[in-house]
Amino acid sequence: MSARIFVRVQKEPFDAPLEAASLTKGRSDIGAVVTFTGLCRDEGGALNALEIEHYPVMAEAEIARIASQAAARWPLEGIIAIHRFGLIRAGEPIVFVAAASQHRAEAFAAAAFLMDYLKTGAPFWKKQHFKNGASGGWVAAKGEDEAAAERWRAS
Amino acid sequence: MKALYFASVREHIGKAEEILAPPEEAVTVADLMHWLAAQGENYAAAFASAKTIHAALDRTHVKQDAPLKGAQEIAFFPPMTGG
């Protein structure tokens, strides 16, 4: 059975455990679910919130494309990828990915692949808002994120 | 064609989108960027580090040497920082 893929780009928060449970509801053939939740951290207490800008339509399409690549690469039963936009306060979730498969190796690999590609290929940009009222400007892209995505091309 | 600008590119230019009428000589994405950069100080600032700017044609990532062809929509943006 090919993987069921669910992609959402939304302003609202999400409930990670509820999302993960939806992958296995009514199923007894799935042996592994790996989930990842990315949160807005406060950078040592200095950061108040992140403002996430996105390119509507392309953001959904690009995440769906990445999810389809994961489904083509590993035998998966289900994939969920959710990314928020708008103002996200410290402590709130930003991104969620889940991969379900019969065995754990595929689910671990697919979840990592999804996050690595999502960070470098999905059109989202983060701007920092500090507690002292200052804007920290746009978050700079990290070379290590590009390297993390690149490793999947080599293997 | 419709142009969309995001994040720092949008802030430099001072608008999120506009309709462009580039000259016929603008064949590739890079040509269009070069032409845009000459449209004012705000555009020059947006494309100052042209090599780092990403482009998408009709919502698909493209390299700067990609032909514009009949694309309806082009987007310019800095490296992505989602996740």
gemmi code that builds the backbone of each chain (N, CA, C; Angstrom):
import gemmi

chains = {
    "A": [
        ("MET", (0.849, -1.199, 0.000), (0.000, 0.000, 0.000), (0.884, 1.248, 0.000)),
        ("SER", (0.559, 2.199, -0.843), (1.374, 3.416, -0.891), (1.029, 4.324, 0.287)),
        ("ALA", (1.972, 5.183, 0.612), (1.819, 6.029, 1.802), (0.704, 7.049, 1.634)),
        ("ARG", (-0.052, 7.244, 2.687), (-1.027, 8.336, 2.699), (-0.261, 9.585, 3.133)),
        ("ILE", (-0.407, 10.667, 2.387), (0.361, 11.886, 2.658), (-0.581, 13.027, 3.043)),
        ("PHE", (-0.303, 13.639, 4.173), (-1.095, 14.784, 4.638), (-0.160, 15.971, 4.836)),
        ("VAL", (-0.420, 17.051, 4.114), (0.398, 18.260, 4.228), (-0.510, 19.433, 4.588)),
        ("ARG", (-0.104, 20.201, 5.583), (-0.881, 21.403, 5.931), (0.053, 22.569, 6.239)),
        ("VAL", (-0.326, 23.744, 5.765), (0.377, 24.980, 6.104), (-0.677, 25.853, 6.757)),
        ("GLN", (-0.459, 26.217, 8.001), (-1.521, 26.880, 8.762), (-0.984, 27.869, 9.779)),
        ("LYS", (-1.859, 28.785, 10.189), (-1.512, 29.795, 11.177), (-1.705, 29.223, 12.590)),
        ("GLU", (-2.712, 28.383, 12.727), (-3.118, 27.875, 14.037), (-2.096, 26.879, 14.597)),
        ("PRO", (-2.033, 26.763, 15.935), (-1.213, 25.715, 16.537), (-1.771, 24.339, 16.176)),
        ("PHE", (-0.972, 23.300, 16.414), (-1.446, 21.937, 16.161), (-1.182, 21.093, 17.399)),
        ("ASP", (-1.856, 19.958, 17.449), (-1.723, 19.042, 18.581), (-0.909, 17.835, 18.109)),
        ("ALA", (0.387, 17.828, 18.421), (1.296, 16.806, 17.889), (0.854, 15.366, 18.209)),
        ("PRO", (0.525, 15.040, 19.484), (0.105, 13.650, 19.770), (-1.138, 13.231, 18.988)),
        ("LEU", (-2.079, 14.179, 18.847), (-3.315, 13.893, 18.117), (-3.011, 13.619, 16.642)),
        ("GLU", (-2.105, 14.420, 16.081), (-1.717, 14.245, 14.673), (-1.073, 12.873, 14.479)),
        ("ALA", (-0.155, 12.522, 15.386), (0.553, 11.245, 15.274), (-0.427, 10.074, 15.372)),
        ("ALA", (-1.397, 10.205, 16.278), (-2.366, 9.128, 16.481), (-3.229, 8.913, 15.248)),
        ("SER", (-3.434, 9.984, 14.475), (-4.295, 9.867, 13.292), (-3.683, 8.946, 12.237)),
        ("LEU", (-2.353, 8.801, 12.275), (-1.676, 7.935, 11.291), (-1.954, 6.458, 11.525)),
        ("THR", (-2.167, 6.096, 12.780), (-2.310, 4.677, 13.112), (-3.738, 4.265, 13.458)),
        ("LYS", (-4.638, 5.237, 13.479), (-6.025, 4.959, 13.841), (-6.612, 3.889, 12.904)),
        ("GLY", (-7.117, 2.825, 13.517), (-7.751, 1.759, 12.745), (-6.780, 0.882, 11.975)),
        ("ARG", (-5.487, 1.028, 12.253), (-4.489, 0.238, 11.525), (-3.788, -0.714, 12.488)),
        ("SER", (-3.490, -1.917, 12.021), (-2.728, -2.835, 12.864), (-1.483, -3.327, 12.124)),
        ("ASP", (-1.215, -2.729, 10.965), (-0.069, -3.158, 10.156), (1.147, -2.264, 10.341)),
        ("ILE", (0.975, -1.151, 11.058), (2.085, -0.197, 11.221), (2.884, -0.548, 12.469)),
        ("GLY", (4.200, -0.688, 12.310), (5.032, -1.057, 13.452), (5.848, 0.085, 14.010)),
        ("ALA", (5.903, 1.205, 13.280), (6.769, 2.305, 13.720), (6.192, 3.651, 13.305)),
        ("VAL", (6.189, 4.587, 14.250), (5.847, 5.971, 13.925), (6.939, 6.848, 14.523)),
        ("VAL", (7.623, 7.610, 13.686), (8.627, 8.560, 14.167), (8.064, 9.954, 13.950)),
        ("THR", (8.085, 10.761, 15.023), (7.582, 12.128, 14.887), (8.659, 13.122, 15.281)),
        ("PHE", (8.591, 14.301, 14.703), (9.475, 15.401, 15.075), (8.631, 16.649, 15.216)),
        ("THR", (8.828, 17.370, 16.319), (8.161, 18.657, 16.504), (9.221, 19.717, 16.684)),
        ("GLY", (9.187, 20.745, 15.859), (10.117, 21.872, 15.992), (9.415, 22.991, 16.732)),
        ("LEU", (10.086, 23.523, 17.767), (9.479, 24.555, 18.614), (10.246, 25.872, 18.489)),
        ("CYS", (9.558, 26.946, 18.821), (10.200, 28.262, 18.856), (10.930, 28.371, 20.192)),
        ("ARG", (12.280, 28.405, 20.165), (13.027, 28.506, 21.427), (13.292, 29.981, 21.733)),
        ("ASP", (13.511, 30.278, 23.029), (13.596, 31.697, 23.430), (15.016, 32.259, 23.406)),
        ("GLU", (15.973, 31.480, 22.900), (17.364, 31.937, 22.762), (17.885, 32.521, 24.078)),
        ("GLY", (17.841, 31.698, 25.113), (18.360, 32.114, 26.411), (17.503, 33.174, 27.087)),
        ("GLY", (16.234, 33.215, 26.763), (15.317, 34.162, 27.396), (15.177, 35.476, 26.648)),
        ("ALA", (15.949, 35.656, 25.570), (15.944, 36.942, 24.861), (14.842, 37.066, 23.817)),
        ("LEU", (14.431, 35.925, 23.279), (13.491, 35.978, 22.159), (12.031, 35.861, 22.603)),
        ("ASN", (11.234, 36.759, 22.099), (9.806, 36.793, 22.429), (9.007, 35.933, 21.461)),
        ("ALA", (9.297, 36.095, 20.175), (8.521, 35.393, 19.153), (9.258, 35.347, 17.826)),
        ("LEU", (8.817, 34.449, 16.965), (9.295, 34.398, 15.584), (8.119, 34.745, 14.692)),
        ("GLU", (8.417, 35.519, 13.657), (7.389, 35.821, 12.675), (7.766, 35.035, 11.433)),
        ("ILE", (6.878, 34.168, 10.999), (7.206, 33.316, 9.862), (6.438, 33.751, 8.631)),
        ("GLU", (7.213, 34.143, 7.626), (6.631, 34.529, 6.339), (6.687, 33.310, 5.430)),
        ("HIS", (5.714, 33.162, 4.545), (5.759, 32.030, 3.621), (5.192, 32.418, 2.269)),
        ("TYR", (5.442, 31.584, 1.308), (4.944, 31.769, -0.056), (3.761, 30.809, -0.186)),
        ("PRO", (2.539, 31.328, -0.042), (1.368, 30.441, -0.080), (1.332, 29.652, -1.390)),
        ("VAL", (0.688, 28.589, -1.413), (0.576, 27.662, -2.549), (1.905, 26.949, -2.807)),
        ("MET", (2.996, 27.719, -3.022), (4.270, 27.042, -3.254), (4.718, 26.297, -1.998)),
        ("ALA", (4.457, 26.864, -0.816), (4.871, 26.197, 0.424), (4.217, 24.822, 0.527)),
        ("GLU", (2.907, 24.767, 0.312), (2.198, 23.478, 0.351), (2.744, 22.533, -0.730)),
        ("ALA", (2.898, 23.078, -1.943), (3.328, 22.251, -3.075), (4.725, 21.684, -2.847)),
        ("GLU", (5.613, 22.511, -2.299), (6.995, 22.075, -2.097), (7.068, 21.007, -0.997)),
        ("ILE", (6.304, 21.191, 0.072), (6.296, 20.176, 1.145), (5.702, 18.872, 0.604)),
        ("ALA", (4.643, 18.978, -0.197), (4.020, 17.772, -0.771), (5.006, 17.049, -1.692)),
        ("ARG", (5.801, 17.831, -2.432), (6.800, 17.241, -3.339), (7.866, 16.476, -2.526)),
        ("ILE", (8.303, 17.099, -1.420), (9.308, 16.471, -0.551), (8.733, 15.191, 0.065)),
        ("ALA", (7.468, 15.253, 0.478), (6.815, 14.075, 1.083), (6.696, 12.948, 0.046)),
        ("SER", (6.379, 13.303, -1.197), (6.272, 12.284, -2.255), (7.626, 11.636, -2.520)),
        ("GLN", (8.685, 12.445, -2.452), (10.041, 11.886, -2.623), (10.348, 10.885, -1.521)),
        ("ALA", (9.961, 11.220, -0.291), (10.193, 10.308, 0.839), (9.409, 9.010, 0.623)),
        ("ALA", (8.163, 9.160, 0.147), (7.310, 7.976, -0.064), (7.853, 7.090, -1.184)),
        ("ALA", (8.538, 7.717, -2.148), (9.108, 6.944, -3.256), (10.397, 6.251, -2.820)),
        ("ARG", (11.047, 6.828, -1.816), (12.357, 6.336, -1.400), (12.284, 5.209, -0.366)),
        ("TRP", (11.273, 5.287, 0.512), (11.141, 4.276, 1.563), (9.725, 3.682, 1.552)),
        ("PRO", (9.591, 2.421, 1.973), (8.243, 1.839, 2.068), (7.524, 2.395, 3.308)),
        ("LEU", (6.725, 3.429, 3.094), (6.049, 4.096, 4.207), (4.548, 3.857, 4.119)),
        ("GLU", (3.917, 3.892, 5.266), (2.456, 3.750, 5.310), (1.775, 5.111, 5.367)),
        ("GLY", (2.439, 6.074, 5.987), (1.827, 7.391, 6.101), (2.848, 8.473, 6.415)),
        ("ILE", (2.534, 9.698, 5.979), (3.394, 10.860, 6.243), (2.490, 12.032, 6.610)),
        ("ILE", (2.899, 12.771, 7.641), (2.233, 14.038, 7.946), (3.316, 15.109, 7.990)),
        ("ALA", (3.057, 16.244, 7.379), (3.969, 17.393, 7.490), (3.113, 18.643, 7.665)),
        ("ILE", (3.329, 19.342, 8.777), (2.565, 20.562, 9.082), (3.563, 21.681, 9.347)),
        ("HIS", (3.363, 22.821, 8.736), (4.228, 23.979, 9.004), (3.353, 25.189, 9.274)),
        ("ARG", (3.658, 25.904, 10.345), (2.882, 27.109, 10.679), (3.519, 28.363, 10.096)),
        ("PHE", (2.708, 29.414, 9.999), (3.224, 30.727, 9.610), (2.585, 31.771, 10.520)),
        ("GLY", (3.043, 33.007, 10.397), (2.523, 34.074, 11.252), (3.377, 34.220, 12.503)),
        ("LEU", (2.816, 34.869, 13.523), (3.572, 35.121, 14.750), (3.522, 33.895, 15.665)),
        ("ILE", (4.694, 33.384, 16.017), (4.771, 32.195, 16.859), (5.603, 32.527, 18.099)),
        ("ARG", (4.972, 32.439, 19.238), (5.645, 32.831, 20.486), (6.580, 31.726, 20.978)),
        ("ALA", (7.587, 32.131, 21.756), (8.546, 31.177, 22.308), (7.797, 30.073, 23.046)),
        ("GLY", (8.182, 28.843, 22.795), (7.537, 27.693, 23.426), (6.482, 27.045, 22.554)),
        ("GLU", (6.011, 27.767, 21.551), (4.965, 27.207, 20.677), (5.585, 26.345, 19.572)),
        ("PRO", (4.814, 25.356, 19.087), (5.321, 24.532, 17.986), (5.273, 25.267, 16.645)),
        ("ILE", (6.262, 24.980, 15.801), (6.353, 25.585, 14.465), (6.062, 24.544, 13.391)),
        ("VAL", (6.726, 23.386, 13.552), (6.685, 22.397, 12.480), (6.512, 20.998, 13.068)),
        ("PHE", (5.849, 20.137, 12.310), (5.639, 18.762, 12.748), (5.784, 17.837, 11.551)),
        ("VAL", (6.585, 16.790, 11.715), (6.588, 15.745, 10.688), (6.425, 14.391, 11.376)),
        ("ALA", (5.723, 13.506, 10.716), (5.566, 12.139, 11.211), (5.672, 11.193, 10.031)),
        ("ALA", (6.350, 10.075, 10.269), (6.465, 9.045, 9.239), (6.113, 7.712, 9.879)),
        ("ALA", (5.237, 6.975, 9.214), (4.815, 5.672, 9.724), (5.211, 4.584, 8.737)),
        ("SER", (5.720, 3.483, 9.286), (6.122, 2.374, 8.422), (6.003, 1.065, 9.196)),
        ("GLN", (6.258, -0.031, 8.528), (6.177, -1.318, 9.210), (7.348, -1.515, 10.163)),
        ("HIS", (8.532, -1.022, 9.752), (9.745, -1.178, 10.566), (10.382, 0.184, 10.845)),
        ("ARG", (11.140, 0.270, 11.933), (11.576, 1.584, 12.404), (12.573, 2.308, 11.507)),
        ("ALA", (13.453, 1.583, 10.832), (14.525, 2.241, 10.073), (13.972, 3.213, 9.031)),
        ("GLU", (12.927, 2.780, 8.329), (12.338, 3.617, 7.275), (11.693, 4.868, 7.871)),
        ("ALA", (11.017, 4.696, 9.002), (10.330, 5.840, 9.626), (11.343, 6.860, 10.149)),
        ("PHE", (12.424, 6.376, 10.778), (13.478, 7.302, 11.255), (14.087, 8.060, 10.072)),
        ("ALA", (14.458, 7.330, 9.031), (15.119, 7.952, 7.880), (14.195, 8.959, 7.198)),
        ("ALA", (12.945, 8.561, 7.002), (12.014, 9.445, 6.287), (11.750, 10.727, 7.072)),
        ("ALA", (11.629, 10.624, 8.392), (11.373, 11.821, 9.197), (12.560, 12.787, 9.119)),
        ("ALA", (13.772, 12.247, 9.165), (14.965, 13.094, 9.070), (15.065, 13.736, 7.680)),
        ("PHE", (14.802, 12.936, 6.659), (14.819, 13.418, 5.273), (13.814, 14.559, 5.092)),
        ("LEU", (12.603, 14.356, 5.597), (11.559, 15.379, 5.480), (12.004, 16.694, 6.109)),
        ("MET", (12.564, 16.625, 7.307), (12.992, 17.855, 7.986), (14.163, 18.511, 7.273)),
        ("ASP", (15.136, 17.698, 6.825), (16.317, 18.267, 6.167), (15.938, 19.007, 4.887)),
        ("TYR", (15.022, 18.414, 4.119), (14.611, 19.057, 2.868), (13.660, 20.217, 3.105)),
        ("LEU", (12.812, 20.062, 4.113), (11.858, 21.119, 4.430), (12.580, 22.410, 4.838)),
        ("LYS", (13.679, 22.263, 5.566), (14.414, 23.445, 6.030), (15.073, 24.204, 4.888)),
        ("THR", (15.517, 23.471, 3.867), (16.274, 24.139, 2.805), (15.447, 24.383, 1.547)),
        ("GLY", (14.304, 23.694, 1.403), (13.559, 23.800, 0.147), (12.158, 24.362, 0.239)),
        ("ALA", (11.599, 24.430, 1.444), (10.226, 24.943, 1.558), (10.291, 26.458, 1.807)),
        ("PRO", (9.510, 27.234, 1.049), (9.627, 28.698, 1.126), (9.004, 29.325, 2.373)),
        ("PHE", (9.802, 29.288, 3.454), (9.452, 29.933, 4.721), (10.660, 30.745, 5.171)),
        ("TRP", (10.399, 31.864, 5.838), (11.481, 32.704, 6.360), (11.110, 33.157, 7.761)),
        ("LYS", (12.114, 33.128, 8.659), (11.869, 33.480, 10.065), (12.468, 34.845, 10.392)),
        ("LYS", (11.676, 35.651, 11.063), (12.185, 36.923, 11.577), (12.078, 36.891, 13.100)),
        ("GLN", (13.139, 37.382, 13.762), (13.160, 37.320, 15.228), (12.604, 38.592, 15.860)),
        ("HIS", (11.827, 38.406, 16.909), (11.354, 39.543, 17.718), (11.862, 39.335, 19.140)),
        ("PHE", (12.681, 40.289, 19.613), (13.259, 40.145, 20.943), (12.393, 40.795, 22.021)),
        ("LYS", (12.624, 40.359, 23.262), (11.819, 40.837, 24.385), (12.012, 42.323, 24.640)),
        ("ASN", (13.191, 42.868, 24.292), (13.432, 44.297, 24.521), (12.793, 45.164, 23.440)),
        ("GLY", (11.966, 44.536, 22.595), (11.251, 45.309, 21.580), (11.995, 45.400, 20.261)),
        ("ALA", (13.278, 45.007, 20.283), (14.071, 45.099, 19.057), (13.736, 43.960, 18.111)),
        ("SER", (13.823, 44.256, 16.818), (13.699, 43.191, 15.836), (15.097, 42.648, 15.607)),
        ("GLY", (15.218, 41.339, 15.684), (16.523, 40.721, 15.480), (16.816, 40.506, 14.011)),
        ("GLY", (15.910, 40.909, 13.160), (16.121, 40.722, 11.725), (15.814, 39.300, 11.295)),
        ("TRP", (16.118, 39.038, 10.030), (15.827, 37.720, 9.462), (16.861, 36.709, 9.911)),
        ("VAL", (16.415, 35.521, 10.212), (17.317, 34.433, 10.590), (18.135, 34.061, 9.347)),
        ("ALA", (19.447, 33.938, 9.517), (20.306, 33.584, 8.380), (20.260, 32.074, 8.153)),
        ("ALA", (20.302, 31.678, 6.891), (20.324, 30.246, 6.570), (21.650, 29.664, 7.046)),
        ("LYS", (21.597, 28.439, 7.545), (22.808, 27.795, 8.077), (23.402, 26.833, 7.057)),
        ("GLY", (24.693, 26.877, 6.922), (25.386, 25.964, 6.013), (25.171, 24.520, 6.405)),
        ("GLU", (25.038, 24.269, 7.721), (24.874, 22.874, 8.166), (23.519, 22.298, 7.734)),
        ("ASP", (22.513, 23.172, 7.554), (21.216, 22.689, 7.070), (21.335, 22.238, 5.618)),
        ("GLU", (22.082, 23.019, 4.842), (22.309, 22.674, 3.438), (23.091, 21.354, 3.356)),
        ("ALA", (24.082, 21.210, 4.237), (24.894, 19.984, 4.256), (24.037, 18.777, 4.649)),
        ("ALA", (23.092, 19.007, 5.576), (22.218, 17.915, 6.025), (21.334, 17.436, 4.879)),
        ("ALA", (20.848, 18.373, 4.063), (20.008, 17.997, 2.916), (20.866, 17.308, 1.856)),
        ("GLU", (22.098, 17.803, 1.715), (23.009, 17.285, 0.682), (23.349, 15.812, 0.917)),
        ("ARG", (23.412, 15.395, 2.181), (23.835, 14.006, 2.468), (22.861, 12.991, 1.877)),
        ("TRP", (21.590, 13.392, 1.681), (20.616, 12.452, 1.111), (20.843, 12.271, -0.389)),
        ("ARG", (21.496, 13.254, -1.003), (21.781, 13.144, -2.439), (22.924, 12.170, -2.668)),
        ("ALA", (23.864, 12.173, -1.733), (25.055, 11.333, -1.870), (24.734, 9.853, -1.637)),
        ("SER", (23.719, 9.584, -0.782), (23.458, 8.183, -0.419), (22.375, 7.556, -1.271)),
    ],
    "B": [
        ("MET", (4.545, 39.984, -16.552), (4.535, 38.881, -15.598), (4.432, 39.429, -14.178)),
        ("LYS", (3.876, 38.576, -13.320), (3.718, 38.988, -11.924), (4.992, 38.620, -11.142)),
        ("ALA", (5.489, 39.561, -10.359), (6.659, 39.290, -9.522), (6.265, 39.340, -8.056)),
        ("LEU", (6.755, 38.374, -7.306), (6.521, 38.339, -5.859), (7.861, 38.435, -5.147)),
        ("TYR", (7.889, 39.180, -4.067), (9.121, 39.335, -3.285), (8.854, 38.904, -1.847)),
        ("PHE", (9.812, 38.190, -1.277), (9.629, 37.706, 0.090), (10.788, 38.106, 1.011)),
        ("ALA", (10.452, 38.186, 2.292), (11.409, 38.415, 3.378), (12.287, 39.640, 3.093)),
        ("SER", (13.625, 39.506, 3.165), (14.495, 40.680, 3.030), (14.388, 41.313, 1.641)),
        ("VAL", (14.112, 40.513, 0.624), (13.956, 41.068, -0.730), (12.734, 41.992, -0.762)),
        ("ARG", (11.641, 41.535, -0.161), (10.416, 42.337, -0.079), (10.671, 43.640, 0.687)),
        ("GLU", (11.401, 43.530, 1.804), (11.657, 44.725, 2.612), (12.526, 45.746, 1.878)),
        ("HIS", (13.543, 45.252, 1.164), (14.403, 46.174, 0.402), (13.605, 46.896, -0.678)),
        ("ILE", (12.818, 46.137, -1.425), (12.087, 46.721, -2.558), (10.934, 47.591, -2.074)),
        ("GLY", (10.350, 47.199, -0.940), (9.282, 48.025, -0.371), (7.899, 47.622, -0.828)),
        ("LYS", (7.793, 46.498, -1.510), (6.476, 45.969, -1.869), (6.544, 44.452, -1.998)),
        ("ALA", (5.392, 43.832, -1.854), (5.336, 42.367, -1.864), (5.152, 41.809, -3.267)),
        ("GLU", (4.531, 42.593, -4.146), (4.327, 42.112, -5.513), (4.088, 43.260, -6.471)),
        ("GLU", (4.295, 42.984, -7.734), (4.029, 43.983, -8.772), (3.987, 43.281, -10.122)),
        ("ILE", (3.476, 43.996, -11.104), (3.470, 43.467, -12.472), (4.680, 44.057, -13.182)),
        ("LEU", (5.474, 43.187, -13.797), (6.687, 43.635, -14.488), (6.500, 43.557, -16.000)),
        ("ALA", (7.118, 44.497, -16.694), (7.164, 44.442, -18.154), (8.635, 44.523, -18.557)),
        ("PRO", (9.351, 43.406, -18.394), (10.792, 43.429, -18.685), (11.036, 43.523, -20.189)),
        ("PRO", (12.213, 44.030, -20.567), (12.538, 44.116, -21.995), (12.735, 42.719, -22.590)),
        ("GLU", (12.618, 42.621, -23.893), (12.746, 41.318, -24.556), (14.109, 40.671, -24.341)),
        ("GLU", (15.123, 41.519, -24.097), (16.476, 40.974, -23.902), (16.573, 40.161, -22.609)),
        ("ALA", (15.626, 40.343, -21.711), (15.643, 39.583, -20.454), (15.109, 38.180, -20.735)),
        ("VAL", (16.038, 37.272, -21.001), (15.670, 35.906, -21.414), (15.663, 34.947, -20.222)),
        ("THR", (16.640, 35.140, -19.338), (16.762, 34.229, -18.191), (16.398, 34.943, -16.882)),
        ("VAL", (16.314, 34.155, -15.825), (16.066, 34.699, -14.488), (17.157, 35.700, -14.128)),
        ("ALA", (18.409, 35.362, -14.435), (19.534, 36.253, -14.128), (19.405, 37.578, -14.886)),
        ("ASP", (18.965, 37.504, -16.145), (18.767, 38.723, -16.938), (17.738, 39.627, -16.258)),
        ("LEU", (16.661, 39.016, -15.793), (15.586, 39.784, -15.156), (16.083, 40.427, -13.855)),
        ("MET", (16.888, 39.677, -13.114), (17.449, 40.210, -11.866), (18.345, 41.409, -12.155)),
        ("HIS", (19.142, 41.282, -13.220), (20.057, 42.348, -13.618), (19.252, 43.605, -13.992)),
        ("TRP", (18.175, 43.400, -14.733), (17.319, 44.517, -15.156), (16.634, 45.158, -13.941)),
        ("LEU", (16.125, 44.309, -13.047), (15.458, 44.816, -11.851), (16.402, 45.641, -10.976)),
        ("ALA", (17.638, 45.146, -10.857), (18.615, 45.811, -9.990), (18.892, 47.240, -10.454)),
        ("ALA", (18.581, 47.528, -11.730), (18.828, 48.867, -12.282), (17.585, 49.761, -12.182)),
        ("GLN", (16.548, 49.276, -11.517), (15.292, 50.030, -11.462), (15.200, 50.976, -10.256)),
        ("GLY", (16.291, 51.114, -9.534), (16.265, 52.033, -8.388), (17.140, 51.508, -7.262)),
        ("GLU", (17.429, 52.388, -6.308), (18.319, 52.006, -5.202), (17.741, 50.857, -4.382)),
        ("ASN", (16.409, 50.867, -4.212), (15.773, 49.808, -3.424), (15.951, 48.440, -4.108)),
        ("TYR", (15.832, 48.428, -5.444), (16.026, 47.177, -6.188), (17.503, 46.768, -6.160)),
        ("ALA", (18.363, 47.762, -6.291), (19.808, 47.477, -6.258), (20.183, 46.827, -4.926)),
        ("ALA", (19.577, 47.342, -3.837), (19.860, 46.789, -2.507), (19.336, 45.357, -2.402)),
        ("ALA", (18.147, 45.126, -2.958), (17.530, 43.791, -2.877), (18.374, 42.739, -3.594)),
        ("PHE", (19.005, 43.151, -4.695), (19.766, 42.185, -5.497), (21.284, 42.373, -5.373)),
        ("ALA", (21.718, 43.073, -4.303), (23.142, 43.347, -4.118), (23.948, 42.048, -4.046)),
        ("SER", (23.448, 41.059, -3.282), (24.144, 39.756, -3.258), (23.339, 38.820, -4.143)),
        ("ALA", (23.371, 39.105, -5.432), (22.517, 38.393, -6.391), (22.690, 36.878, -6.343)),
        ("LYS", (23.925, 36.427, -6.093), (24.180, 34.972, -6.106), (23.399, 34.234, -5.024)),
        ("THR", (23.091, 34.933, -3.930), (22.406, 34.256, -2.817), (20.880, 34.287, -2.977)),
        ("ILE", (20.388, 35.057, -3.940), (18.935, 35.179, -4.102), (18.374, 33.976, -4.871)),
        ("HIS", (17.321, 33.395, -4.314), (16.658, 32.258, -4.959), (15.487, 32.762, -5.804)),
        ("ALA", (15.144, 31.968, -6.810), (14.005, 32.335, -7.658), (13.109, 31.123, -7.870)),
        ("ALA", (11.826, 31.411, -8.061), (10.870, 30.352, -8.411), (10.040, 30.859, -9.585)),
        ("LEU", (9.851, 30.007, -10.570), (8.991, 30.332, -11.714), (7.724, 29.507, -11.576)),
        ("ASP", (6.596, 30.185, -11.568), (5.305, 29.519, -11.386), (5.366, 28.514, -10.236)),
        ("ARG", (5.942, 28.980, -9.133), (5.991, 28.237, -7.861), (6.844, 26.971, -7.894)),
        ("THR", (7.858, 26.969, -8.755), (8.830, 25.872, -8.776), (10.230, 26.477, -8.698)),
        ("HIS", (11.076, 25.931, -7.802), (12.450, 26.433, -7.694), (13.161, 26.323, -9.040)),
        ("VAL", (13.893, 27.369, -9.399), (14.710, 27.315, -10.619), (16.084, 27.916, -10.339)),
        ("LYS", (17.049, 27.563, -11.181), (18.367, 28.180, -11.098), (18.304, 29.507, -11.862)),
        ("GLN", (19.310, 30.347, -11.611), (19.271, 31.683, -12.218), (19.465, 31.663, -13.734)),
        ("ASP", (19.986, 30.557, -14.268), (20.154, 30.510, -15.729), (18.902, 29.957, -16.428)),
        ("ALA", (17.841, 29.713, -15.659), (16.600, 29.178, -16.251), (15.947, 30.231, -17.145)),
        ("PRO", (15.417, 29.806, -18.294), (14.714, 30.756, -19.168), (13.355, 31.146, -18.580)),
        ("LEU", (12.987, 32.407, -18.767), (11.693, 32.876, -18.248), (10.543, 32.301, -19.070)),
        ("LYS", (10.799, 32.078, -20.326), (9.797, 31.544, -21.275), (8.434, 32.191, -21.044)),
        ("GLY", (7.407, 31.376, -20.914), (6.073, 31.959, -20.748), (5.594, 31.969, -19.312)),
        ("ALA", (6.523, 32.020, -18.365), (6.113, 31.965, -16.951), (5.195, 33.134, -16.598)),
        ("GLN", (4.187, 32.847, -15.805), (3.222, 33.867, -15.381), (3.681, 34.573, -14.113)),
        ("GLU", (4.411, 33.818, -13.281), (4.753, 34.351, -11.962), (6.198, 34.031, -11.624)),
        ("ILE", (6.922, 35.059, -11.168), (8.298, 34.822, -10.705), (8.395, 35.331, -9.274)),
        ("ALA", (9.118, 34.589, -8.449), (9.296, 35.013, -7.053), (10.780, 35.088, -6.760)),
        ("PHE", (11.166, 36.093, -5.992), (12.565, 36.247, -5.551), (12.595, 36.239, -4.027)),
        ("PHE", (13.552, 35.521, -3.483), (13.629, 35.444, -2.027), (15.023, 35.015, -1.565)),
        ("PRO", (15.359, 35.319, -0.295), (16.653, 34.883, 0.249), (16.592, 33.389, 0.575)),
        ("PRO", (17.734, 32.785, 0.954), (17.711, 31.367, 1.345), (16.634, 31.112, 2.399)),
        ("MET", (15.981, 29.966, 2.308), (14.843, 29.662, 3.169), (15.299, 29.224, 4.570)),
        ("THR", (14.487, 29.573, 5.552), (14.854, 29.275, 6.942), (13.668, 28.718, 7.715)),
        ("GLY", (12.875, 27.875, 7.053), (11.748, 27.266, 7.742), (12.195, 26.111, 8.614)),
        ("GLY", (11.213, 25.324, 9.045), (11.507, 24.151, 9.858), (11.617, 24.497, 11.313)),
    ],
}
model = gemmi.Model(1)
for chain_id, residues in chains.items():
    chain = gemmi.Chain(chain_id)
    for i, (resn, *xyz) in enumerate(residues, 1):
        res = gemmi.Residue()
        res.name, res.seqid = resn, gemmi.SeqId(i, " ")
        for name, pos in zip(("N", "CA", "C"), xyz):
            atom = gemmi.Atom()
            atom.name, atom.element = name, gemmi.Element(name[0])
            atom.pos, atom.b_iso = gemmi.Position(*pos), 0.0
            res.add_atom(atom)
        chain.add_residue(res)
    model.add_chain(chain)
structure = gemmi.Structure()
structure.add_model(model)
structure.setup_entities()
